[in-house]
C-alpha cells in the first residue's frame, strides 16, 4: 500500500528523477576524499541554524524592552531553553569555521579556476553573508556587548567620506541605538540574510551540478580552456561514480561528527550571554565580539591612530575585491598546491595572522584597564620631592582614570603611550593642548577638567622623566 502511494506521488512529482540528477549525479572518484567534506558540513550547520532559529523565534521578543528578558526566560525558565540557545550559538561558530576551511580547501585545490569562476564568487558572497548572520545574531542578544559593539561598528561606518552619516542612520534606523535598531537587525537576521543565503546556496549547488565537482588536483596537470571540458567529461566516463551512494560516505561521517561536536559544545559550554542589560550610562570599555570577529577587533585596536581611518575604509574593499577577481587573475594553469608554493605560503600567512590577532583579541592588552585608577596606586618613586601642586596633579591623574589607558611605572592600561618620560617628549604647552583637545585615540578632556586641575595635572606630568634628562622645550623659543 505504502509503495503504491510512493509510486503515485513519484509519477506526479518525479522525485526519483530529481534525486538521481542531484544526489545521484556523477562525480570524479577522487572527490570521495576527506578534503571534500567541508561543503556538506557547512550546509548541515545552516540547516541546524534554520531549525533552532525558528524555535527561538517562538519565544524571542525583538523589542528593546523585552529582548533581554526573553533571553533570560530562555536561559532560566523555559525547559531546555538554554540548550536551544547554545545549539544556535555553537552552530553559528561551527558554520563559520567549517566554511572558512571549505574556502581554504577550494583555494588550495585550484577549484576557483576555469570553468568554476561563478562557483567561487558565489561561495565568497556566501561567506560574507554568513559573517553578516553572525554579526546580526550577536546584536540579537541586545546586551552590553551588543550595545557597545554596535556603537563601535557604527562609528567605523561613520568614517566613510560623504555618506558616512547616512550609512549610520541606515544601520541604526535613526541617529542613536534604540528599539528601532533592534527591529532592523531582527529583520536582517531572520528574513533578509537567510533569504539571500537560501537563494545563493541554491545557485551554488546548481553551479556544482552543472560545472561538476573539482577533481583531485594532480601535479603537472594544468587547466587549459581549450581542452579542460573534454578532459573532465572523459574523466567522468572512465572514473566517475554517483555521489550517492558511492562518494557520500565520508560526508555523512563528517556531518555526524560535526553534529556531535555541536551537541557536546552546547551541553558543556552552554550559550553566550546575555551579559548585562544594555545601558548607555554604563560605559563598557572592552565590548567583546564573538570569536570570529576577534581578529578584526584586535587589528583595529592595534592600529596607529593615523592609519585607522585609511585602513578601515580600504582594507575590507581591497580584500573582498581580491577574492572576487581571483578566478580571473589565475584562471588557468596549475591546480595542485604542490606546484603553487606562493598560494600555500599565502594561506599559512593568513591563518597565522588571523590566529595571532584572535589570540590577542581574547585579552586585549591595549584596551583600557578599568580598575587601574583604583587598583594601582601611584608608584612611590613619583611621589617624594613633589610640590603640593604636583601632588595635586597626581591625584587628578588617579581620580580621572587616566591610568586606564596610560601605564605609569609599568602598571596601568596600554591603549595610550606610557607616561614614564612623557615630560621629555612633550612641552608644557603640548601637554596642555593634548589634555584639553585630545588627539589620536585620546578624547578631549577640556569640558571634564577645571583649569586648576589641568594646571596641576600638567605640573605633575612634567616631573615624569629621568633625573638626568631635561624636560622637553619648544625649539622656537
N, C-alpha and C positions, 0 to 999 in steps of 0.2 A: 504493500500500500504506500509506504513512505517513498519507495523507489519510483513508483508511478507519479507521485506528486512532484518529486525532484525532476523527473524527466519532463513533466508537463511544464514546470517553471523554466527548465533549461531550453525547451523548444521555443519559448517566447522571449526569454532574456539573453539566450546564447551565452550563459555563464561559462560553460566549459570552453567555448572558443575564446572568450575574453581571458580566461585563466591561462590557456595554452599560449596565447600571444603575449602575455605579460610574465607571470611567474614561470611559465614554461619556455620562455624564449631561449634561443641558443646563445651560449657564451663560450669563450675560449676555455679549455680545460684548465689552463694555468690560472684562471680567475678564481678557482676554488681554493684560494690561499688565505692564510690568516691576515695578510695585508689588505684584503678586500672586504673586511667585515665592518669597518667603521661607518659606512654609509647606512647599513641596516640598523646598526646600534643607535645612530642619531635619530633615525625615523622612529624607532621604538620609544626613545625618550620624548619625542614630540607627541606621540600618541598618549603617553602617560601624562604629559602636561595638559593635554586637552581634557582627559578624563578627570584628573584631580582638580583642574581649574573649574570645570563645570560643577563639581561637588562643592568647592569652596564658594562659588558664586551663590549657592543656595543660602549661605549664612552671611557672607561678607556684605557690609553696607558701605557703598562708596560715597560717604559724606564726611566732611571734616569733623563733625561731632560724634559720628558713630563708627568710623573705620577702626580706630584704635580699640574701642570697646568690643567690636565684633571679633577682632583677633584675640583679645583676652578671653572672650567667651569660648572661642575655638580651642584655645590652649588649656583652659582650666575647667570648663563646664560641659562642653559638647563631648560625648563619648568618642574617643579616638580622634577628636578634632586636631589635637596636637600632632598626631601621626599623619593625618591627611596633609596638614601644612608642611610637615617635614618631608613627605614624599614629593610634594610640589617643589619645595626648595632644592632638595638634593637632585631631583630630576632635572632641574634647570642647570645645576652645576655640572652634572654628568653630560648633559646635552652640549653645553658649550665646549667642554673638554674633548669629548669624542669628535665633535665637528672640527675642532682645531686639528686633531690627529688625522681626520679624513682629508682635510685640505693639504696637510703636510705630505701624506702618502700620495695624493694625486700629483702634487708638485714634483716630488722626488721620482715618481714613475713616469713623468712626462705626459700625463694624461690630459694636459691642457692643450696639447699640440693638435694640428690638423687631424681629423675634422671635428674635434670636440671643443672648439672655442666657446660656443654658446653654453655648453655644459659647465665649463669652468666659470664663465661670467655669472650664470645663474647661481652657482654654488657660492661665489663671493657675495652676491646680494643676499643669499640665504644666511650667510654668516653675519652680515651686518644687521639683518632683521632679527636674528637670534639674540644678538647683543642688545638690540633695541627692546626685545621682550624682557631680557634680564634687567635692564635699567628701569623700565616702567614697572616691572614687578617689584623692584626694591622700593619704588615710590608708593606702591600699594600698602606697604606696612605703615606708612604715614606716621613714623616715629621721629625721634630726634635725628637719627642717622639720615632718614629720608628727607626730612625738612632741610637740614643744613647741606646735605649732599646736593639736593636740587638747587639750593641757593648758589652753591659753587658752580654747578652746571650752567645756571642762568647767567652768572657773572662772566663765565667763559664765552658764552654765546653773545653776550652784550658787547664784546670787544670787536665784533665783526664791523668793518667800516660801513658807514652809511645806513645799513639796515639792522644794525645791532639792536637798538631799542625795539624795533618792530618784531624781531625774532623772539626777544624776551617776552614781549606781550603775547605773541602767538603761543609760546611754550607754556606760559603760566596762566593763560586765559585772563590776563589782567596785569596790572602793574606790580602786584605782590602775590606771594604764595597764599592761597586761600582755598575755600571749598570748591570753587570753580576749577582750580588747578587739579585737584584730585579727580574731579569728574572727567576732565580732559584726559588725564593719564589712564583712568579706568577705561575710557572708550578706546584709547590706543592699545592698551594691553589686552583687552578682551575681544574687541571687534576688528580694529583696523589691521594691526600687525599679524594676528593669527590668520585673518583672511588673506593677506598678502603672502604669508608663509604657505598656506594651503595651495594657493594659485601657483606659486613658484615651485613648490615641491612637485606638483602635477607636471609643470613644464620640464623640470629637471628629470623626472622619471621618463617622460616622453622622449627627451633627448637621449637618455641612456638606452631606451629601446630602439630608437631609430639609428643612432650612431654607434651603438654597441658599447660593451664594457671594454675598457682598455686592456689589451693583452699584457702579460708579464713582460717587462722590457728585457731585451737580450742585448748585451754589449755588442756594438758593431752593427746592429740592425737599425738603420736610420729611417726616419719618416720622409717620404718623398710624395708630394701631392699627385704626381703623375701615376704612381703605382700603388699607393697605400690601400685604397679601397679594394682593388682587386686582390691584393695580398691578404687583406683582412677577411674577405669573403672566402678565399681559398683556405685560410686557417680554420674558419668555422666549419667548412665542409669536411676537412680532414681531422681536426682535433676538437671540434665543437661538441658541447654537451648541453642538455637542457638545464637551466638554472635550478628548476625543481624537477626531479629530486636529486640530481647529481651534484650540483655545486652549492646548494643551500646549507649543507650540514654545518660548516664552520660558522656561518652567520647565525644559525639557530643557537649553537653553543655559546657564542659570544653574547648574543642578546640575552640568553638566560643568565650568564654571569653578570652582565650589566644590571639586569633586574634584581638579582640577589644583592649586588653591591648597593643599589639604591635603597632596597628594603632594609639592609643592615645599617647603612649610614643614618637613615631616617629613625630607626629604632634606637641606635646608640648615641647619636649626636643630637637628635631632635631638630625642631625648627629653629630658624633665626628670628629673634625679636618677638614682639616689638620692644624697642629699647627706649622707653620713656615717652610720655605724651609730648607731641610737638609743641614747643613753647618758644616763641621768638624772643622772649625776655631772658631766656637762659641760653647763653652762648656756649655751644659745644664746639670747642676749637679744633677737634680732631674727628670730624664725621668719618666713619669707617665704611667704605663701599664694600660690596660683595667681592669675593676673591678675584674674579676675572676682570675687575676694574682696578685692582690694587696697583698694577704696574703703571696705569695712567696717573693714578693718584700720586705715586712716588715720583714719577718723571716730572710732573708739573711742580711738585713741591721742591724738587732739587734744582729746577732751572734757575739760572741767574735772572734777576728782575728785568734786565734789559732784553732778554731773549724770550720772555714769556709770551707776550702778545704775538710776536712773529711766528714762533713755533706752534702756538695754539691754532693759528689760522692757516698755516701752510702744511705742517706735518700730516694731519689727517687727510687733507686733499691729495697730497703727493702720494701717500701710502696707498690710498684707495685707487687712485689713478694707475699706479704701477701694477696693482693686482689685476685691474680690468684690461690693461693693454698688454699684459704679459703674453697671452697666446698669439698676439700679432707681432710682438717683438721676436719671440722664439717659436715660430710656427712649424718649423720642420727640423730635421736633423736628429741627433742622438737623443734617445729617451732614457737609457739606463743611467742611474745615479753613479755607477762606477766610472762612467766616461764624462760625468758632469761635476767635477770637483768644486767648481765655484758655487753651484747650486747647493751642494752638501754643506760647504762652509757657511753659506748664507743662512741655511736653516739652523745650523748649530749656533751661529752668532745671534740670530733672532731669539732662539729659545734660551740661550744663556743670558741675554739682555732682559728678556721678559721674566725669567726666573729670578734674577738678581733684584730687579725692581719690585717684583711681587713680594720677595722676602723683606726688602726694605719697607715696603708698604704695610707690613704686619705690625711694625713697631714705630715707624715714622720718627726717627731721632731728630729730624729737623723741625718737627712741629712744636708749637708752644707747649711748654711743660707747665700745666696749670697749677701744680702745687708748689712751684719753685718759690713764689713770693712768700709763702708761709712756712714751707718745709725746709728751706735752705737759708740759714742766717747769712748776713753779710760776712765774707771772710775776714778773719781777725786782722790780717795784715793791712786791710784797707781802713782800719778804724783809728789806731793810735796816731797822734800828732795832727789830727784834722781839726780845723777850726769849727766853732759852733755852726756857722753857715754850711760848711761842707758836711758835717754830721747830719744836719737837717736835710741836705740833699740825699744822703744815704738812705734816710727814712722815706723820702719821696720815691727813690728808686725801688725800695722794697714794697711800699704800700700801693704804688701804682702798677705793680705787677710787671715791671719792665723785664724782670728775670724769667718770665715765662718764655720769652723769645731770645734773650741775651744771657749768655753764661758769664759768670764772674768767679774767678778763682777755680775754674773747671767745673762749676756747678750751675745748673740752670738750663734753659732751652737753647737749642741750636738753630732755630729758624733765622735769627739775625746774627750779625757778627758778634764775636766775643767782645766784652767791654774792657778786658785787660789790655792796656796800652792804647785805649781809644784817644787819650789826650795827645798821643804822638801822631795820630792820623788826621784829626780834625781840629781846627782852630776853635776858639770860643764862639766866634760868630757862626761858624759852620755847625757847631753843636746846637746852638740856639735855634738856628734855621731848621735843622733836622728834627728836633723835638717838636717845634711848633707846626711846621708844614708837612713833616713826614717825607716819604720818598721811597721808591722801590717797593718792598713788601711792608714797610712800616707805615702805619696810619698816622694821621696828623693829630697831635695832642693839644693844639692851641686852644681848643674850647674846653679841654678837660683839666687844664692846669692853670692855676693863678700865676701872675707874673713873678711873685716872690718864690713860688715853687719851681718855676723854670730857672730862676737865678740860682737857687740853692742846688738844684739838680746838676746844672752845668758846672757849678763850682766844684761839686764832688767829682764829676767825671773828669775834670781837668787834673785831678790828683791821681787818676788811674794810669800810671806809667812807671816804668822802672826808675829807680832813684837817680841813675846816671844818664838818663835820656831827657832832653828838654821837651817842653810842650811844643806842639805844632804852632807855627807862626805864619801869618799872612805874608806871602812873598812880595806883595805890592807895597807893604809898609816898611 
